[in-house]
Amino acid sequence: MEDLKYQLHQDIDHSFNLEQHANARILAMEMHELSQNFVLEMSSWMDAFFQELVTSSRASEEEA
C-alpha cells in the first residue's frame, strides 16, 4: 500500500503544474489522502468486526 501511495503522489505531482494548477494539485492530494485513510479505517473495522463475530457468536470463521 505504501508503494502505491508514493506512486500516486508522484503521478499527481507530474499531472498538475504547480504554477498553473496549484489548486487542482492540492485538491487531488487531499482526495487521495482522504481515500487512503478511509480504506485503512474500513479494513481495520472489518478485521475487528470479524474477530468480534467469531468470538461473541461462537461461529466458525467461515460462518462469520
mmCIF file of the N, C-alpha and C atoms, coordinates in Angstrom:
data_MODEL
# 
_entry.id   MODEL 
# 
loop_
_atom_site.group_PDB 
_atom_site.id 
_atom_site.type_symbol 
_atom_site.label_atom_id 
_atom_site.label_alt_id 
_atom_site.label_comp_id 
_atom_site.label_asym_id 
_atom_site.label_entity_id 
_atom_site.label_seq_id 
_atom_site.pdbx_PDB_ins_code 
_atom_site.Cartn_x 
_atom_site.Cartn_y 
_atom_site.Cartn_z 
_atom_site.occupancy 
_atom_site.B_iso_or_equiv 
_atom_site.pdbx_formal_charge 
_atom_site.auth_seq_id 
_atom_site.auth_comp_id 
_atom_site.auth_asym_id 
_atom_site.auth_atom_id 
_atom_site.pdbx_PDB_model_num 
ATOM 1   N N  . MET A 1 1  ? 0.828   -1.187  0.000   1.00 0.00 ? 1  MET A N  1 
ATOM 2   C CA . MET A 1 1  ? 0.000   0.000   0.000   1.00 0.00 ? 1  MET A CA 1 
ATOM 3   C C  . MET A 1 1  ? 0.876   1.255   0.000   1.00 0.00 ? 1  MET A C  1 
ATOM 4   N N  . GLU A 1 2  ? 1.978   1.201   0.705   1.00 0.00 ? 2  GLU A N  1 
ATOM 5   C CA . GLU A 1 2  ? 2.876   2.357   0.754   1.00 0.00 ? 2  GLU A CA 1 
ATOM 6   C C  . GLU A 1 2  ? 3.476   2.664   -0.617  1.00 0.00 ? 2  GLU A C  1 
ATOM 7   N N  . ASP A 1 3  ? 3.799   1.609   -1.378  1.00 0.00 ? 3  ASP A N  1 
ATOM 8   C CA . ASP A 1 3  ? 4.329   1.817   -2.726  1.00 0.00 ? 3  ASP A CA 1 
ATOM 9   C C  . ASP A 1 3  ? 3.310   2.520   -3.608  1.00 0.00 ? 3  ASP A C  1 
ATOM 10  N N  . LEU A 1 4  ? 2.067   2.074   -3.504  1.00 0.00 ? 4  LEU A N  1 
ATOM 11  C CA . LEU A 1 4  ? 1.002   2.685   -4.294  1.00 0.00 ? 4  LEU A CA 1 
ATOM 12  C C  . LEU A 1 4  ? 0.778   4.131   -3.868  1.00 0.00 ? 4  LEU A C  1 
ATOM 13  N N  . LYS A 1 5  ? 0.826   4.379   -2.581  1.00 0.00 ? 5  LYS A N  1 
ATOM 14  C CA . LYS A 1 5  ? 0.656   5.747   -2.070  1.00 0.00 ? 5  LYS A CA 1 
ATOM 15  C C  . LYS A 1 5  ? 1.726   6.670   -2.652  1.00 0.00 ? 5  LYS A C  1 
ATOM 16  N N  . TYR A 1 6  ? 2.961   6.215   -2.632  1.00 0.00 ? 6  TYR A N  1 
ATOM 17  C CA . TYR A 1 6  ? 4.066   7.017   -3.164  1.00 0.00 ? 6  TYR A CA 1 
ATOM 18  C C  . TYR A 1 6  ? 3.896   7.231   -4.669  1.00 0.00 ? 6  TYR A C  1 
ATOM 19  N N  . GLN A 1 7  ? 3.510   6.177   -5.383  1.00 0.00 ? 7  GLN A N  1 
ATOM 20  C CA . GLN A 1 7  ? 3.334   6.279   -6.833  1.00 0.00 ? 7  GLN A CA 1 
ATOM 21  C C  . GLN A 1 7  ? 2.231   7.270   -7.193  1.00 0.00 ? 7  GLN A C  1 
ATOM 22  N N  . LEU A 1 8  ? 1.129   7.230   -6.458  1.00 0.00 ? 8  LEU A N  1 
ATOM 23  C CA . LEU A 1 8  ? 0.032   8.156   -6.744  1.00 0.00 ? 8  LEU A CA 1 
ATOM 24  C C  . LEU A 1 8  ? 0.426   9.604   -6.440  1.00 0.00 ? 8  LEU A C  1 
ATOM 25  N N  . HIS A 1 9  ? 1.202   9.805   -5.401  1.00 0.00 ? 9  HIS A N  1 
ATOM 26  C CA . HIS A 1 9  ? 1.698   11.161  -5.118  1.00 0.00 ? 9  HIS A CA 1 
ATOM 27  C C  . HIS A 1 9  ? 2.567   11.648  -6.274  1.00 0.00 ? 9  HIS A C  1 
ATOM 28  N N  . GLN A 1 10 ? 3.413   10.775  -6.776  1.00 0.00 ? 10 GLN A N  1 
ATOM 29  C CA . GLN A 1 10 ? 4.263   11.134  -7.914  1.00 0.00 ? 10 GLN A CA 1 
ATOM 30  C C  . GLN A 1 10 ? 3.418   11.444  -9.144  1.00 0.00 ? 10 GLN A C  1 
ATOM 31  N N  . ASP A 1 11 ? 2.409   10.634  -9.396  1.00 0.00 ? 11 ASP A N  1 
ATOM 32  C CA . ASP A 1 11 ? 1.529   10.853  -10.552 1.00 0.00 ? 11 ASP A CA 1 
ATOM 33  C C  . ASP A 1 11 ? 0.808   12.188  -10.447 1.00 0.00 ? 11 ASP A C  1 
ATOM 34  N N  . ILE A 1 12 ? 0.332   12.507  -9.265  1.00 0.00 ? 12 ILE A N  1 
ATOM 35  C CA . ILE A 1 12 ? -0.356  13.786  -9.062  1.00 0.00 ? 12 ILE A CA 1 
ATOM 36  C C  . ILE A 1 12 ? 0.617   14.935  -9.286  1.00 0.00 ? 12 ILE A C  1 
ATOM 37  N N  . ASP A 1 13 ? 1.818   14.825  -8.728  1.00 0.00 ? 13 ASP A N  1 
ATOM 38  C CA . ASP A 1 13 ? 2.830   15.873  -8.920  1.00 0.00 ? 13 ASP A CA 1 
ATOM 39  C C  . ASP A 1 13 ? 3.141   16.095  -10.398 1.00 0.00 ? 13 ASP A C  1 
ATOM 40  N N  . HIS A 1 14 ? 3.239   15.017  -11.153 1.00 0.00 ? 14 HIS A N  1 
ATOM 41  C CA . HIS A 1 14 ? 3.579   15.128  -12.567 1.00 0.00 ? 14 HIS A CA 1 
ATOM 42  C C  . HIS A 1 14 ? 2.394   15.586  -13.421 1.00 0.00 ? 14 HIS A C  1 
ATOM 43  N N  . SER A 1 15 ? 1.178   15.355  -12.951 1.00 0.00 ? 15 SER A N  1 
ATOM 44  C CA . SER A 1 15 ? -0.009  15.696  -13.732 1.00 0.00 ? 15 SER A CA 1 
ATOM 45  C C  . SER A 1 15 ? -0.406  17.158  -13.613 1.00 0.00 ? 15 SER A C  1 
ATOM 46  N N  . PHE A 1 16 ? -0.073  17.773  -12.501 1.00 0.00 ? 16 PHE A N  1 
ATOM 47  C CA . PHE A 1 16 ? -0.507  19.149  -12.269 1.00 0.00 ? 16 PHE A CA 1 
ATOM 48  C C  . PHE A 1 16 ? 0.693   20.064  -12.121 1.00 0.00 ? 16 PHE A C  1 
ATOM 49  N N  . ASN A 1 17 ? 0.798   21.014  -13.025 1.00 0.00 ? 17 ASN A N  1 
ATOM 50  C CA . ASN A 1 17 ? 1.840   22.024  -12.967 1.00 0.00 ? 17 ASN A CA 1 
ATOM 51  C C  . ASN A 1 17 ? 1.564   22.921  -11.764 1.00 0.00 ? 17 ASN A C  1 
ATOM 52  N N  . LEU A 1 18 ? 2.587   23.122  -10.928 1.00 0.00 ? 18 LEU A N  1 
ATOM 53  C CA . LEU A 1 18 ? 2.385   23.905  -9.695  1.00 0.00 ? 18 LEU A CA 1 
ATOM 54  C C  . LEU A 1 18 ? 1.929   25.330  -9.967  1.00 0.00 ? 18 LEU A C  1 
ATOM 55  N N  . GLU A 1 19 ? 2.435   25.951  -11.015 1.00 0.00 ? 19 GLU A N  1 
ATOM 56  C CA . GLU A 1 19 ? 2.079   27.342  -11.286 1.00 0.00 ? 19 GLU A CA 1 
ATOM 57  C C  . GLU A 1 19 ? 0.670   27.477  -11.854 1.00 0.00 ? 19 GLU A C  1 
ATOM 58  N N  . GLN A 1 20 ? 0.301   26.579  -12.745 1.00 0.00 ? 20 GLN A N  1 
ATOM 59  C CA . GLN A 1 20 ? -0.991  26.710  -13.418 1.00 0.00 ? 20 GLN A CA 1 
ATOM 60  C C  . GLN A 1 20 ? -2.122  25.975  -12.708 1.00 0.00 ? 20 GLN A C  1 
ATOM 61  N N  . HIS A 1 21 ? -1.800  24.890  -12.036 1.00 0.00 ? 21 HIS A N  1 
ATOM 62  C CA . HIS A 1 21 ? -2.841  24.050  -11.468 1.00 0.00 ? 21 HIS A CA 1 
ATOM 63  C C  . HIS A 1 21 ? -2.615  23.753  -9.987  1.00 0.00 ? 21 HIS A C  1 
ATOM 64  N N  . ALA A 1 22 ? -2.193  24.741  -9.260  1.00 0.00 ? 22 ALA A N  1 
ATOM 65  C CA . ALA A 1 22 ? -1.876  24.538  -7.843  1.00 0.00 ? 22 ALA A CA 1 
ATOM 66  C C  . ALA A 1 22 ? -3.098  24.071  -7.055  1.00 0.00 ? 22 ALA A C  1 
ATOM 67  N N  . ASN A 1 23 ? -4.245  24.689  -7.289  1.00 0.00 ? 23 ASN A N  1 
ATOM 68  C CA . ASN A 1 23 ? -5.449  24.310  -6.537  1.00 0.00 ? 23 ASN A CA 1 
ATOM 69  C C  . ASN A 1 23 ? -5.904  22.900  -6.887  1.00 0.00 ? 23 ASN A C  1 
ATOM 70  N N  . ALA A 1 24 ? -5.804  22.526  -8.147  1.00 0.00 ? 24 ALA A N  1 
ATOM 71  C CA . ALA A 1 24 ? -6.185  21.170  -8.557  1.00 0.00 ? 24 ALA A CA 1 
ATOM 72  C C  . ALA A 1 24 ? -5.250  20.143  -7.931  1.00 0.00 ? 24 ALA A C  1 
ATOM 73  N N  . ARG A 1 25 ? -3.963  20.461  -7.869  1.00 0.00 ? 25 ARG A N  1 
ATOM 74  C CA . ARG A 1 25 ? -2.981  19.558  -7.263  1.00 0.00 ? 25 ARG A CA 1 
ATOM 75  C C  . ARG A 1 25 ? -3.288  19.352  -5.784  1.00 0.00 ? 25 ARG A C  1 
ATOM 76  N N  . ILE A 1 26 ? -3.563  20.443  -5.080  1.00 0.00 ? 26 ILE A N  1 
ATOM 77  C CA . ILE A 1 26 ? -3.887  20.365  -3.650  1.00 0.00 ? 26 ILE A CA 1 
ATOM 78  C C  . ILE A 1 26 ? -5.147  19.526  -3.445  1.00 0.00 ? 26 ILE A C  1 
ATOM 79  N N  . LEU A 1 27 ? -6.169  19.764  -4.263  1.00 0.00 ? 27 LEU A N  1 
ATOM 80  C CA . LEU A 1 27 ? -7.410  19.005  -4.156  1.00 0.00 ? 27 LEU A CA 1 
ATOM 81  C C  . LEU A 1 27 ? -7.162  17.517  -4.410  1.00 0.00 ? 27 LEU A C  1 
ATOM 82  N N  . ALA A 1 28 ? -6.401  17.197  -5.443  1.00 0.00 ? 28 ALA A N  1 
ATOM 83  C CA . ALA A 1 28 ? -6.104  15.795  -5.757  1.00 0.00 ? 28 ALA A CA 1 
ATOM 84  C C  . ALA A 1 28 ? -5.340  15.128  -4.622  1.00 0.00 ? 28 ALA A C  1 
ATOM 85  N N  . MET A 1 29 ? -4.375  15.825  -4.047  1.00 0.00 ? 29 MET A N  1 
ATOM 86  C CA . MET A 1 29 ? -3.606  15.266  -2.925  1.00 0.00 ? 29 MET A CA 1 
ATOM 87  C C  . MET A 1 29 ? -4.510  15.020  -1.710  1.00 0.00 ? 29 MET A C  1 
ATOM 88  N N  . GLU A 1 30 ? -5.376  15.975  -1.422  1.00 0.00 ? 30 GLU A N  1 
ATOM 89  C CA . GLU A 1 30 ? -6.277  15.822  -0.278  1.00 0.00 ? 30 GLU A CA 1 
ATOM 90  C C  . GLU A 1 30 ? -7.259  14.674  -0.500  1.00 0.00 ? 30 GLU A C  1 
ATOM 91  N N  . MET A 1 31 ? -7.784  14.574  -1.715  1.00 0.00 ? 31 MET A N  1 
ATOM 92  C CA . MET A 1 31 ? -8.724  13.492  -2.016  1.00 0.00 ? 31 MET A CA 1 
ATOM 93  C C  . MET A 1 31 ? -8.031  12.139  -1.925  1.00 0.00 ? 31 MET A C  1 
ATOM 94  N N  . HIS A 1 32 ? -6.812  12.065  -2.397  1.00 0.00 ? 32 HIS A N  1 
ATOM 95  C CA . HIS A 1 32 ? -6.056  10.815  -2.314  1.00 0.00 ? 32 HIS A CA 1 
ATOM 96  C C  . HIS A 1 32 ? -5.807  10.434  -0.857  1.00 0.00 ? 32 HIS A C  1 
ATOM 97  N N  . GLU A 1 33 ? -5.404  11.395  -0.064  1.00 0.00 ? 33 GLU A N  1 
ATOM 98  C CA . GLU A 1 33 ? -5.133  11.116  1.351   1.00 0.00 ? 33 GLU A CA 1 
ATOM 99  C C  . GLU A 1 33 ? -6.397  10.683  2.086   1.00 0.00 ? 33 GLU A C  1 
ATOM 100 N N  . LEU A 1 34 ? -7.506  11.378  1.838   1.00 0.00 ? 34 LEU A N  1 
ATOM 101 C CA . LEU A 1 34 ? -8.766  11.010  2.493   1.00 0.00 ? 34 LEU A CA 1 
ATOM 102 C C  . LEU A 1 34 ? -9.240  9.625   2.043   1.00 0.00 ? 34 LEU A C  1 
ATOM 103 N N  . SER A 1 35 ? -9.058  9.310   0.784   1.00 0.00 ? 35 SER A N  1 
ATOM 104 C CA . SER A 1 35 ? -9.449  7.992   0.275   1.00 0.00 ? 35 SER A CA 1 
ATOM 105 C C  . SER A 1 35 ? -8.619  6.894   0.917   1.00 0.00 ? 35 SER A C  1 
ATOM 106 N N  . GLN A 1 36 ? -7.338  7.131   1.013   1.00 0.00 ? 36 GLN A N  1 
ATOM 107 C CA . GLN A 1 36 ? -6.464  6.118   1.621   1.00 0.00 ? 36 GLN A CA 1 
ATOM 108 C C  . GLN A 1 36 ? -6.812  5.942   3.096   1.00 0.00 ? 36 GLN A C  1 
ATOM 109 N N  . ASN A 1 37 ? -7.067  7.022   3.809   1.00 0.00 ? 37 ASN A N  1 
ATOM 110 C CA . ASN A 1 37 ? -7.461  6.917   5.221   1.00 0.00 ? 37 ASN A CA 1 
ATOM 111 C C  . ASN A 1 37 ? -8.755  6.130   5.364   1.00 0.00 ? 37 ASN A C  1 
ATOM 112 N N  . PHE A 1 38 ? -9.709  6.372   4.459   1.00 0.00 ? 38 PHE A N  1 
ATOM 113 C CA . PHE A 1 38 ? -10.977 5.657   4.508   1.00 0.00 ? 38 PHE A CA 1 
ATOM 114 C C  . PHE A 1 38 ? -10.758 4.153   4.331   1.00 0.00 ? 38 PHE A C  1 
ATOM 115 N N  . VAL A 1 39 ? -9.955  3.772   3.357   1.00 0.00 ? 39 VAL A N  1 
ATOM 116 C CA . VAL A 1 39 ? -9.700  2.349   3.099   1.00 0.00 ? 39 VAL A CA 1 
ATOM 117 C C  . VAL A 1 39 ? -9.014  1.704   4.306   1.00 0.00 ? 39 VAL A C  1 
ATOM 118 N N  . LEU A 1 40 ? -8.043  2.384   4.887   1.00 0.00 ? 40 LEU A N  1 
ATOM 119 C CA . LEU A 1 40 ? -7.352  1.835   6.057   1.00 0.00 ? 40 LEU A CA 1 
ATOM 120 C C  . LEU A 1 40 ? -8.298  1.677   7.243   1.00 0.00 ? 40 LEU A C  1 
ATOM 121 N N  . GLU A 1 41 ? -9.134  2.673   7.481   1.00 0.00 ? 41 GLU A N  1 
ATOM 122 C CA . GLU A 1 41 ? -10.086 2.598   8.590   1.00 0.00 ? 41 GLU A CA 1 
ATOM 123 C C  . GLU A 1 41 ? -11.128 1.509   8.351   1.00 0.00 ? 41 GLU A C  1 
ATOM 124 N N  . MET A 1 42 ? -11.583 1.386   7.105   1.00 0.00 ? 42 MET A N  1 
ATOM 125 C CA . MET A 1 42 ? -12.586 0.368   6.789   1.00 0.00 ? 42 MET A CA 1 
ATOM 126 C C  . MET A 1 42 ? -12.001 -1.036  6.965   1.00 0.00 ? 42 MET A C  1 
ATOM 127 N N  . SER A 1 43 ? -10.774 -1.264  6.510   1.00 0.00 ? 43 SER A N  1 
ATOM 128 C CA . SER A 1 43 ? -10.197 -2.597  6.678   1.00 0.00 ? 43 SER A CA 1 
ATOM 129 C C  . SER A 1 43 ? -9.920  -2.894  8.137   1.00 0.00 ? 43 SER A C  1 
ATOM 130 N N  . SER A 1 44 ? -9.562  -1.902  8.899   1.00 0.00 ? 44 SER A N  1 
ATOM 131 C CA . SER A 1 44 ? -9.381  -2.094  10.346  1.00 0.00 ? 44 SER A CA 1 
ATOM 132 C C  . SER A 1 44 ? -10.700 -2.485  10.994  1.00 0.00 ? 44 SER A C  1 
ATOM 133 N N  . TRP A 1 45 ? -11.753 -1.776  10.636  1.00 0.00 ? 45 TRP A N  1 
ATOM 134 C CA . TRP A 1 45 ? -13.071 -2.067  11.194  1.00 0.00 ? 45 TRP A CA 1 
ATOM 135 C C  . TRP A 1 45 ? -13.514 -3.475  10.797  1.00 0.00 ? 45 TRP A C  1 
ATOM 136 N N  . MET A 1 46 ? -13.300 -3.845  9.537   1.00 0.00 ? 46 MET A N  1 
ATOM 137 C CA . MET A 1 46 ? -13.704 -5.176  9.071   1.00 0.00 ? 46 MET A CA 1 
ATOM 138 C C  . MET A 1 46 ? -12.964 -6.271  9.837   1.00 0.00 ? 46 MET A C  1 
ATOM 139 N N  . ASP A 1 47 ? -11.673 -6.091  10.066  1.00 0.00 ? 47 ASP A N  1 
ATOM 140 C CA . ASP A 1 47 ? -10.911 -7.074  10.839  1.00 0.00 ? 47 ASP A CA 1 
ATOM 141 C C  . ASP A 1 47 ? -11.444 -7.195  12.265  1.00 0.00 ? 47 ASP A C  1 
ATOM 142 N N  . ALA A 1 48 ? -11.681 -6.049  12.892  1.00 0.00 ? 48 ALA A N  1 
ATOM 143 C CA . ALA A 1 48 ? -12.177 -6.051  14.274  1.00 0.00 ? 48 ALA A CA 1 
ATOM 144 C C  . ALA A 1 48 ? -13.572 -6.664  14.351  1.00 0.00 ? 48 ALA A C  1 
ATOM 145 N N  . PHE A 1 49 ? -14.425 -6.330  13.403  1.00 0.00 ? 49 PHE A N  1 
ATOM 146 C CA . PHE A 1 49 ? -15.786 -6.855  13.400  1.00 0.00 ? 49 PHE A CA 1 
ATOM 147 C C  . PHE A 1 49 ? -15.782 -8.367  13.179  1.00 0.00 ? 49 PHE A C  1 
ATOM 148 N N  . PHE A 1 50 ? -14.933 -8.832  12.289  1.00 0.00 ? 50 PHE A N  1 
ATOM 149 C CA . PHE A 1 50 ? -14.812 -10.275 12.046  1.00 0.00 ? 50 PHE A CA 1 
ATOM 150 C C  . PHE A 1 50 ? -14.386 -10.995 13.322  1.00 0.00 ? 50 PHE A C  1 
ATOM 151 N N  . GLN A 1 51 ? -13.380 -10.466 13.998  1.00 0.00 ? 51 GLN A N  1 
ATOM 152 C CA . GLN A 1 51 ? -12.928 -11.083 15.248  1.00 0.00 ? 51 GLN A CA 1 
ATOM 153 C C  . GLN A 1 51 ? -14.023 -11.074 16.301  1.00 0.00 ? 51 GLN A C  1 
ATOM 154 N N  . GLU A 1 52 ? -14.783 -9.987  16.358  1.00 0.00 ? 52 GLU A N  1 
ATOM 155 C CA . GLU A 1 52 ? -15.893 -9.905  17.316  1.00 0.00 ? 52 GLU A CA 1 
ATOM 156 C C  . GLU A 1 52 ? -16.958 -10.947 16.994  1.00 0.00 ? 52 GLU A C  1 
ATOM 157 N N  . LEU A 1 53 ? -17.271 -11.127 15.706  1.00 0.00 ? 53 LEU A N  1 
ATOM 158 C CA . LEU A 1 53 ? -18.254 -12.133 15.318  1.00 0.00 ? 53 LEU A CA 1 
ATOM 159 C C  . LEU A 1 53 ? -17.807 -13.525 15.709  1.00 0.00 ? 53 LEU A C  1 
ATOM 160 N N  . VAL A 1 54 ? -16.560 -13.838 15.428  1.00 0.00 ? 54 VAL A N  1 
ATOM 161 C CA . VAL A 1 54 ? -16.038 -15.167 15.747  1.00 0.00 ? 54 VAL A CA 1 
ATOM 162 C C  . VAL A 1 54 ? -16.067 -15.392 17.257  1.00 0.00 ? 54 VAL A C  1 
ATOM 163 N N  . THR A 1 55 ? -15.675 -14.393 18.022  1.00 0.00 ? 55 THR A N  1 
ATOM 164 C CA . THR A 1 55 ? -15.584 -14.534 19.474  1.00 0.00 ? 55 THR A CA 1 
ATOM 165 C C  . THR A 1 55 ? -16.953 -14.556 20.142  1.00 0.00 ? 55 THR A C  1 
ATOM 166 N N  . SER A 1 56 ? -17.800 -13.606 19.794  1.00 0.00 ? 56 SER A N  1 
ATOM 167 C CA . SER A 1 56 ? -19.060 -13.464 20.528  1.00 0.00 ? 56 SER A CA 1 
ATOM 168 C C  . SER A 1 56 ? -20.152 -14.427 20.076  1.00 0.00 ? 56 SER A C  1 
ATOM 169 N N  . SER A 1 57 ? -20.112 -14.873 18.840  1.00 0.00 ? 57 SER A N  1 
ATOM 170 C CA . SER A 1 57 ? -21.208 -15.714 18.349  1.00 0.00 ? 57 SER A CA 1 
ATOM 171 C C  . SER A 1 57 ? -20.864 -17.202 18.350  1.00 0.00 ? 57 SER A C  1 
ATOM 172 N N  . ARG A 1 58 ? -19.627 -17.508 18.668  1.00 0.00 ? 58 ARG A N  1 
ATOM 173 C CA . ARG A 1 58 ? -19.151 -18.882 18.632  1.00 0.00 ? 58 ARG A CA 1 
ATOM 174 C C  . ARG A 1 58 ? -19.315 -19.501 17.240  1.00 0.00 ? 58 ARG A C  1 
ATOM 175 N N  . ALA A 1 59 ? -19.346 -18.649 16.226  1.00 0.00 ? 59 ALA A N  1 
ATOM 176 C CA . ALA A 1 59 ? -19.454 -19.133 14.854  1.00 0.00 ? 59 ALA A CA 1 
ATOM 177 C C  . ALA A 1 59 ? -18.075 -19.493 14.336  1.00 0.00 ? 59 ALA A C  1 
ATOM 178 N N  . SER A 1 60 ? -18.058 -20.347 13.343  1.00 0.00 ? 60 SER A N  1 
ATOM 179 C CA . SER A 1 60 ? -16.776 -20.681 12.726  1.00 0.00 ? 60 SER A CA 1 
ATOM 180 C C  . SER A 1 60 ? -16.331 -19.475 11.894  1.00 0.00 ? 60 SER A C  1 
ATOM 181 N N  . GLU A 1 61 ? -15.073 -19.485 11.500  1.00 0.00 ? 61 GLU A N  1 
ATOM 182 C CA . GLU A 1 61 ? -14.567 -18.398 10.670  1.00 0.00 ? 61 GLU A CA 1 
ATOM 183 C C  . GLU A 1 61 ? -15.324 -18.308 9.344   1.00 0.00 ? 61 GLU A C  1 
ATOM 184 N N  . GLU A 1 62 ? -15.679 -19.460 8.776   1.00 0.00 ? 62 GLU A N  1 
ATOM 185 C CA . GLU A 1 62 ? -16.429 -19.468 7.522   1.00 0.00 ? 62 GLU A CA 1 
ATOM 186 C C  . GLU A 1 62 ? -17.808 -18.845 7.689   1.00 0.00 ? 62 GLU A C  1 
ATOM 187 N N  . GLU A 1 63 ? -18.461 -19.174 8.808   1.00 0.00 ? 63 GLU A N  1 
ATOM 188 C CA . GLU A 1 63 ? -19.794 -18.602 9.051   1.00 0.00 ? 63 GLU A CA 1 
ATOM 189 C C  . GLU A 1 63 ? -19.721 -17.108 9.321   1.00 0.00 ? 63 GLU A C  1 
ATOM 190 N N  . ALA A 1 64 ? -18.688 -16.680 10.027  1.00 0.00 ? 64 ALA A N  1 
ATOM 191 C CA . ALA A 1 64 ? -18.544 -15.252 10.336  1.00 0.00 ? 64 ALA A CA 1 
ATOM 192 C C  . ALA A 1 64 ? -18.266 -14.489 9.068   1.00 0.00 ? 64 ALA A C  1 
# 
